[in-house]
Amino acid sequence: MSLRDHLSTSIVAISLAAFLTAAPALAATDEARQAYREAVQAVMQQDKSISEQDRASLDQQKANLGLSDDEAQEIEQQVRVQ
């Protein structure tokens, strides 16, 4: 096996390992987004608004789920227009 072949094989192996390591994190993010979406839907089911008390609860859940402010705002906007 030439040096070029060896390096190419190593790069593929490293890329595969990186992907396999990241895959559970991607799934967890999807699960976190869905959990937050369900919480927002429960809060907004009546009048599509969020009270101060509900905001505090959602902010805590957002932090617990590891979602960014942008992700949370995007989900809230999606729920509002449903």
C-alpha positions as CSV (number, residue, x, y, z in Angstrom):
1,M,0.0,0.0,0.0
2,S,1.4,3.3,-1.0
3,L,1.7,6.3,1.3
4,R,-1.1,8.0,-0.6
5,D,-3.4,5.0,-0.2
6,H,-2.6,4.8,3.5
7,L,-3.4,8.5,4.0
8,S,-6.6,8.3,2.0
9,T,-7.8,5.3,4.0
10,S,-6.9,7.1,7.3
11,I,-8.8,10.2,6.2
12,V,-11.9,8.1,5.4
13,A,-11.6,6.3,8.7
14,I,-11.3,9.6,10.7
15,S,-14.3,11.1,8.8
16,L,-16.4,8.1,9.5
17,A,-15.5,8.1,13.2
18,A,-16.4,11.8,13.4
19,F,-19.8,11.2,11.7
20,L,-20.6,8.3,14.0
21,T,-19.7,10.3,17.0
22,A,-21.9,13.3,15.9
23,A,-24.9,11.2,14.9
24,P,-26.3,10.7,18.5
25,A,-25.9,14.4,19.1
26,L,-27.9,15.2,16.0
27,A,-30.7,12.8,17.1
28,A,-30.7,14.4,20.6
29,T,-31.1,17.8,19.0
30,D,-34.1,16.6,17.1
31,E,-35.5,15.1,20.2
32,A,-34.8,18.3,22.1
33,R,-36.5,20.4,19.5
34,Q,-39.6,18.2,19.5
35,A,-39.8,18.3,23.3
36,Y,-39.6,22.1,23.2
37,R,-42.2,22.3,20.4
38,E,-44.6,20.3,22.5
39,A,-44.0,22.5,25.5
40,V,-44.6,25.6,23.4
41,Q,-47.8,24.1,21.9
42,A,-49.1,23.4,25.4
43,V,-48.5,27.0,26.5
44,M,-49.9,28.5,23.3
45,Q,-52.9,26.3,22.8
46,Q,-55.4,28.9,24.1
47,D,-54.4,32.2,22.7
48,K,-51.0,31.9,21.0
49,S,-49.4,34.1,23.7
50,I,-46.8,33.3,26.4
51,S,-47.3,34.8,29.9
52,E,-44.3,35.8,32.0
53,Q,-44.7,32.7,34.1
54,D,-44.8,30.5,31.0
55,R,-41.8,32.4,29.5
56,A,-39.7,31.5,32.6
57,S,-40.8,27.9,32.4
58,L,-40.0,27.7,28.7
59,D,-36.6,29.4,29.2
60,Q,-35.7,26.9,31.8
61,Q,-36.8,24.0,29.5
62,K,-34.8,25.5,26.7
63,A,-31.7,25.6,28.8
64,N,-32.2,22.1,30.1
65,L,-32.6,20.8,26.5
66,G,-29.5,22.7,25.3
67,L,-31.3,24.7,22.7
68,S,-30.1,28.1,21.6
69,D,-32.2,31.3,21.7
70,D,-32.4,31.2,17.9
71,E,-33.6,27.6,17.9
72,A,-36.2,28.3,20.5
73,Q,-37.5,31.5,18.7
74,E,-37.7,29.6,15.5
75,I,-39.8,26.8,17.1
76,E,-42.1,29.4,18.8
77,Q,-42.7,31.2,15.5
78,Q,-43.5,27.9,13.8
79,V,-46.1,27.1,16.5
80,R,-47.6,30.6,16.3
81,V,-48.4,30.2,12.6
82,Q,-49.8,26.7,12.8
